[in-house]
Amino acid sequence: KEVMLPVLSKEKQKAKNKDSWRLLDAAKHVLIRCDRLVDEQGKNRLQEVLKKSQALEQVYQFRQKLMEIWNKTTFSQVLNKLISILLTFQYYLGSNIILGI
């Protein structure tokens, strides 16, 4: 939000006509929302806005890359914690069955 909304505001100021301004205004919620929560109409609106604004396209792509890194990091952290728990459980059971070691 902290980056996307100011860029969106600048793009709205640069809009050449009311239709362009309305399209940008309507895309606000789609631009800041999690992709999984956007319906098909919202995705179409997003694509239309990103085609018309290189600045929004760049910010959006950067956000997507950051989200990908975040998701990988989070998944990796959860996986490492799970392995740690399983190893502890295996130690207390005195068994080699859980992780196959």
N, C-alpha and C positions, 0 to 999 in steps of 0.2 A: 504494500500500500504506500509506504513512504517514498518509493521511487515511482511507481506506476501512476499514482494520482497526479503528482506534479507534471509529469510528462504528458498525461492525458489533458490536463488543464491547458498546457502550452499548445497542444495540437488543436484543441477547441478554439483557442484564440486565433490560430492561424487558418481556421476553416474558411474556405472561400465562399461558402453559401450555407443556407439554413439546413439543407439536406445533409451536408457533410457534418455540420455541427450536431444535428439530431442523431446521426449514426454514431458519432463518437460518444455522445451523451448516453445513448442506449447501451453502448458496449461497456460502460463503466463497471457494472456489476460482474460481467463476464470476465473482464480483464483482471479483477482482483480475487475472483472466486477460484476455489480448487477445481481443477479440470474434471474430476470425477462427479462433481455436482452440477455440471453444465449440461443442459439438454441439447438436443440436436439443433434447434433454432438458435440457441445461444452460441453453439459452435460455429454455425454458419455466419452469424453476425461477427464473431471474433475473427474468422478468416477474412471477411470483407474489410474489417477495420485494419487488420495487420497488412493487407495488400496495399492499403491507401496511406499507411503511415510507417515510414522506415524507422522512425524513432521508437514508436510503440512496438514494432516488430523486434527491434534489438533488445529492448527492455524485457519483453515477453520471453524471448529466447534465452536471455541471461537468467531470468527467473526459473525457467524450465530446467536449465543446467544446474542451478543451485538446488532445486528440489530433488533432482536425480542424485546429486551428491549427498544431500541430507538423508534421503531414503536409503541409500546404500550404507551410509554410516550408521543409521539407526538400526537397520537390519543386521549389520555386522556386530553392533554392540549387543543386540538381543541374542544373536546366535552365540556369541562368546559367553554371555551370561548363562545361557541354557547349557552349554557344554560344561561350564564350571559347576553348575548345579548337578548335572548328571555324573560328573567325575566324583564329586563329593558323595553323592548317593551311592555310587559304585564302591567307593572306598569303605563306607560304613557297612555295606552289605558284604564286602569281601568277595565280590563276584566280578568276573570278567565279561559278563553277558551284555551289559548295557551298551557299551560302545564297541563291542567286539574285540577288545584288547586283552 
